[in-house]
C-alpha cells in the first residue's frame, strides 16, 4: 500500500473517538429505553390494572441474559463447564434475584428518579461489604466522596415528594425500605462476585452464564410456588401490549450489556464510569419530562451534589490513571461501575472497577 494511503495518527484518533462516542451512545440509549420501560411497566397502569408480579420480569430478563451469555461463550471459544463451585453461583443468584425484585417492587411506591438516585447510595454498602468480606481498605477521599453522594441522596429524599404517582399516601416509606434491601443485596452480590473472579479466575461470560441460569431457576421456582406464573400469564392475556414492553425491557438490558462489554474492552473502566454517570443524569431528566414528577429547588440542589461527587470521583480516577504505577499495594476505589443487576448483570469484574484494577 502507498504510504500516502495509510491513515494518519490523527485520523486513527478521530476514528477511535467516534467509536467511543458510538459505544457510549449505545449504552445511554439502551439503558435509557430500559429505564423508561421499567417505570412504564411497574408504575403506570395498563387500562385500570397495574402489573404486580415483578419476579416474572426477573425471569424474562435472566432468560435473555442466558441467551446472550451462551452466544458470547461460543464466540470467545470458552468452555461451558462451570469454573466455580455451583453453591457459590447459587449464593450470588439468590442475592441477585432478591436485589432485582426489590428494585422492581420499589417502583410501585417511589418514583423512578428516587429509585435511580438511590442506586448511587450503594457506594457506602459496597465499601462496608468490601471491608467485611475481603478486608479492603479505603482512602479518606473515598469516604468523603461516598459521604457526599449519601448526603445528597438523603437531602433529595427529605426535601420533596418522592412517592410514585399512583401509590397510596405514605407508601413511600415502604418503597425506601425496599431500596435499602436492594442496596444491601446488590452490595453483597457485587462484592462476592469480585471475590469469585479473584479466587477462581473465572471468565465474565462463564460467570454470567451460570449466575443467570441459577437466577432463572430461582425466579421460575418462585413464580410456580407463589402462583405468580398464572397471574402473569393472565395479565398478558388481558393486556397483550405488556408482553411487548417486557420483551423490549429484556432486549434493552442485554443491548446495554453488549455495549458495556465493548466499551470496557476498548476504552477502559473510566470511560464507562463517566458514561454511566451521564446515563443516570439523562434517565432522571427523561423520567421527569415523560412522567411529570414533582421536584423542589432543594431536590435540584441535592441532585447537583450527588452528580458533582460522582463526576469528581471520575476526575480523580483520570488523574490517577496518568500517574506512574508504583509497585506498592494500592487502595481500592469504592464505586463499582454499572447500574443495577438488570443493567449490568455480572459485569463487575476486577478490570472494570472505577479505580485501578486489583492485582
C-alpha positions in Angstrom: 0.0 0.0 0.0 1.2 3.5 -0.8 2.3 5.4 2.3 0.0 8.2 1.4 -2.9 5.9 1.6 -2.3 4.9 5.2 -4.4 6.6 7.9 -2.5 9.2 9.9 -2.3 9.1 13.7 -4.8 12.0 13.8 -7.2 10.0 11.6 -6.8 7.0 13.9 -7.6 9.1 16.9 -10.7 10.6 15.3 -11.9 7.1 14.4 -11.3 5.8 17.9 -13.0 8.9 19.4 -16.1 8.3 17.1 -16.2 4.7 18.1 -16.0 5.6 21.7 -18.8 8.0 21.3 -20.9 5.5 19.4 -20.5 2.8 22.1 -21.3 5.3 24.8 -24.4 6.4 22.9 -25.4 2.7 22.7 -25.2 2.4 26.4 -27.1 5.6 27.1 -29.8 4.7 24.6 -30.1 1.0 25.5 -30.2 1.6 29.2 -32.3 4.7 28.7 -35.0 2.7 27.0 -34.7 0.1 29.8 -35.3 2.8 32.4 -38.4 4.2 30.6 -39.9 0.7 30.1 -39.1 -0.2 33.7 -41.1 2.7 35.0 -43.9 2.2 32.5 -44.3 -1.5 33.5 -44.1 -1.1 37.2 -45.7 2.2 37.9 -48.1 3.0 35.1 -51.5 1.1 34.7 -52.4 -1.0 31.7 -56.1 0.0 31.4 -57.1 0.1 35.0 -54.7 -2.6 36.1 -51.1 -2.3 37.4 -48.7 -5.2 36.9 -47.7 -6.6 40.2 -45.8 -9.9 39.5 -42.3 -8.3 39.4 -40.5 -11.7 39.7 -41.8 -12.5 36.2 -39.7 -9.7 34.8 -36.7 -11.1 36.6 -37.3 -14.4 34.9 -37.7 -12.8 31.5 -34.5 -10.7 31.9 -32.5 -13.7 33.1 -33.6 -15.8 30.2 -32.5 -13.1 27.7 -29.2 -12.8 29.6 -28.6 -16.6 29.3 -29.1 -16.4 25.5 -26.5 -13.5 25.4 -24.0 -15.4 27.6 -24.3 -18.6 25.5 -23.6 -16.7 22.3 -20.6 -14.9 23.9 -19.1 -18.1 25.3 -19.4 -19.6 21.8 -18.0 -16.5 20.1 -15.0 -16.4 22.5 -14.4 -20.1 22.3 -14.6 -20.5 26.1 -15.7 -23.6 27.9 -19.3 -24.1 29.0 -18.1 -26.0 32.1 -18.6 -24.3 35.4 -15.3 -23.0 36.8 -16.7 -22.1 40.2 -18.5 -24.4 42.8 -22.2 -24.2 42.0 -23.1 -23.3 45.5 -21.2 -20.1 45.2 -23.0 -19.3 41.9 -26.3 -20.0 43.7 -25.4 -17.6 46.6 -24.8 -14.8 44.0 -28.0 -15.7 42.2 -30.1 -15.6 45.4 -28.8 -12.2 46.3 -29.1 -11.0 42.7 -32.8 -12.1 42.4 -33.6 -10.5 45.7 -31.9 -7.2 44.7 -33.7 -7.1 41.4 -37.1 -8.0 42.9 -36.7 -5.2 45.5 -35.9 -2.6 42.9 -38.9 -3.5 40.8 -41.2 -3.6 43.8 -39.9 -0.2 44.9 -41.2 1.4 41.8 -44.7 0.7 43.0 -44.2 3.1 45.9 -41.5 5.6 44.9 -40.8 7.4 41.7 -38.2 6.3 39.2 -35.9 9.2 39.9 -35.8 8.2 43.6 -35.1 4.6 42.6 -32.4 5.6 40.2 -30.8 8.1 42.6 -31.0 5.5 45.4 -28.6 3.3 43.4 -25.9 5.9 43.9 -26.3 5.4 47.6 -24.8 1.9 47.2 -21.2 3.2 47.3 -21.4 3.0 51.1 -22.9 -0.5 51.4 -20.3 -1.8 48.8 -17.5 -0.3 50.8 -18.8 -1.9 54.0 -19.3 -5.3 52.3 -15.7 -5.0 50.9 -14.4 -4.5 54.5 -16.4 -7.3 55.9 -15.8 -9.9 53.1 -12.4 -9.1 51.7 -10.7 -6.9 54.3 -10.4 -4.0 51.9 -9.1 -0.6 52.8 -10.3 2.8 51.5 -8.7 6.3 51.5 -10.2 9.2 53.3 -11.1 10.8 50.0 -13.1 7.7 49.1 -15.1 8.0 52.3 -15.6 11.8 51.6 -17.0 11.2 48.1 -19.2 8.4 49.4 -20.5 10.8 52.1 -21.2 13.5 49.5 -23.2 11.1 47.5 -25.0 9.7 50.5 -25.7 13.2 51.9 -27.1 14.3 48.5 -29.4 11.3 48.2 -30.6 11.8 51.8 -31.3 15.5 51.1 -33.2 14.7 48.0 -35.4 12.2 49.9 -36.2 14.7 52.7 -36.9 17.9 50.7 -39.7 16.9 48.3 -42.3 14.5 47.1 -40.8 11.0 46.4 -43.7 8.7 46.0 -44.9 7.1 42.8 -47.8 8.9 41.1 -50.2 6.0 41.6 -49.0 4.9 45.1 -51.1 5.4 48.2 -50.3 8.2 50.6 -47.5 7.2 53.0 -46.4 4.2 51.0 -43.1 5.8 50.0 -41.7 4.6 53.3 -42.2 1.0 52.2 -40.6 1.9 48.9 -37.5 3.3 50.7 -37.2 0.1 52.8 -37.3 -1.9 49.6 -34.5 0.3 48.2 -32.4 -0.3 51.4 -32.9 -4.1 50.9 -31.8 -3.7 47.3 -28.7 -1.8 48.3 -27.8 -4.5 50.9 -28.3 -7.4 48.5 -26.7 -5.7 45.5 -23.7 -4.7 47.6 -23.2 -8.3 48.6 -23.7 -9.5 45.0 -21.0 -7.3 43.5 -18.5 -7.9 46.3 -19.0 -11.7 46.3 -18.7 -11.8 42.5 -15.5 -10.0 42.6 -14.2 -12.5 45.2 -15.1 -15.3 42.7 -13.1 -13.5 39.9 -10.1 -13.2 42.1 -10.1 -16.7 43.7 -11.3 -18.9 40.7 -10.1 -16.8 37.7 -13.4 -17.3 36.1 -14.3 -15.5 32.9 -17.0 -12.9 32.7 -19.2 -14.9 30.3 -18.9 -18.2 32.2 -19.9 -16.4 35.4 -22.7 -14.6 33.6 -24.0 -17.9 32.2 -24.1 -19.8 35.4 -25.3 -17.0 37.7 -28.1 -16.1 35.3 -29.0 -19.8 34.9 -29.3 -20.1 38.6 -31.3 -16.9 38.9 -33.6 -18.1 36.2 -34.3 -21.4 38.1 -34.8 -19.4 41.4 -37.2 -17.0 39.8 -39.1 -19.7 37.9 -39.5 -21.7 41.1 -40.7 -18.6 42.9 -43.3 -18.0 40.2 -44.6 -21.6 40.3 -44.6 -21.8 44.1 -46.4 -18.4 44.6 -48.9 -18.8 41.7 -47.2 -15.8 40.0 -46.9 -17.6 36.7 -50.7 -17.9 36.4 -51.2 -14.3 37.4 -48.6 -13.1 34.9 -50.0 -15.1 32.0 -53.5 -13.9 32.9 -52.3 -10.3 32.8 -50.6 -10.9 29.4 -53.9 -12.3 28.1 -55.8 -9.2 29.2 -53.1 -6.7 28.1 -51.1 -8.1 25.2 -49.1 -4.8 24.9 -47.5 -5.8 28.2 -45.7 -8.7 26.6 -44.2 -6.3 24.0 -43.0 -4.0 26.8 -41.5 -6.9 28.8 -39.7 -8.2 25.7 -38.3 -4.8 24.9 -37.2 -4.4 28.6 -35.2 -7.6 28.4 -33.8 -6.8 25.0 -32.7 -3.3 26.0 -30.9 -4.6 29.1 -29.0 -7.2 27.1 -28.2 -4.5 24.4 -26.8 -2.3 27.2 -24.6 -5.2 28.4 -23.2 -5.7 24.9 -22.2 -2.0 24.6 -20.8 -2.0 28.1 -18.6 -5.0 27.4 -17.3 -3.4 24.2 -16.7 0.0 25.8 -14.8 -1.5 28.8 -12.7 -3.7 26.5 -11.7 -0.9 24.1 -11.6 2.2 26.3 -11.4 1.1 29.9 -13.3 1.5 33.1 -13.0 5.2 33.5 -14.8 6.0 30.2 -17.6 3.5 31.3 -17.9 5.1 34.7 -18.3 8.6 33.1 -20.8 7.2 30.6 -22.9 5.5 33.4 -22.9 8.8 35.4 -24.2 10.6 32.3 -26.7 7.9 31.7 -28.0 8.3 35.2 -28.5 12.1 34.8 -30.3 11.7 31.4 -32.5 8.9 32.7 -33.7 11.0 35.7 -34.3 14.0 33.5 -36.2 11.9 30.9 -38.4 10.5 33.7 -39.3 13.9 34.9 -40.2 15.0 31.4 -42.2 11.9 30.4 -44.0 11.2 33.7 -44.3 14.7 35.2 -42.8 14.0 38.6 -42.9 17.0 41.0 -39.5 18.4 42.1 -38.4 21.1 44.5 -35.5 23.6 44.3 -33.8 21.8 47.2 -34.1 18.5 45.4 -32.4 20.0 42.4 -29.5 21.2 44.6 -29.3 17.7 46.1 -29.1 16.2 42.6 -26.2 18.6 41.8 -24.4 17.5 44.9 -24.7 13.8 44.1 -23.6 14.1 40.5 -20.8 16.5 41.3 -19.4 13.9 43.7 -19.7 11.2 41.1 -18.0 13.1 38.4 -15.3 14.3 40.8 -14.6 10.7 41.5 -14.2 10.0 37.8 -11.9 13.0 37.5 -9.7 11.7 40.4 -9.5 8.3 38.7 -8.5 10.1 35.5 -5.7 11.8 37.3 -4.6 8.6 39.0 -4.5 6.8 35.6 -2.0 9.4 34.4 0.4 8.8 37.3 3.3 6.3 37.0 2.2 3.0 38.5 4.1 2.1 41.7 5.0 -1.4 42.8 3.5 -1.0 46.2 0.0 -2.0 47.4 -2.9 0.1 46.2 -6.0 1.2 48.0 -9.3 0.2 46.5 -11.7 2.6 44.9 -15.2 2.2 46.3 -17.5 2.8 43.4 -18.5 -0.1 41.1 -19.3 0.9 37.6 -22.6 0.0 36.1 -26.1 0.2 37.3 -28.5 -2.3 38.9 -28.5 -6.1 38.5 -30.6 -5.9 35.3 -28.5 -3.3 33.5 -25.1 -4.7 34.2 -25.6 -8.3 35.1 -22.4 -10.0 36.3 -20.2 -7.3 34.7 -18.4 -6.3 37.9 -15.1 -8.0 37.1 -11.9 -6.5 38.6 -10.9 -4.9 35.3 -14.0 -2.7 35.3 -13.5 -1.1 38.7 -13.8 2.7 38.6 -10.4 2.9 40.2 -7.3 0.9 39.5 -7.6 -2.9 38.8 -6.9 -5.2 41.6 -3.8 -7.4 41.3 
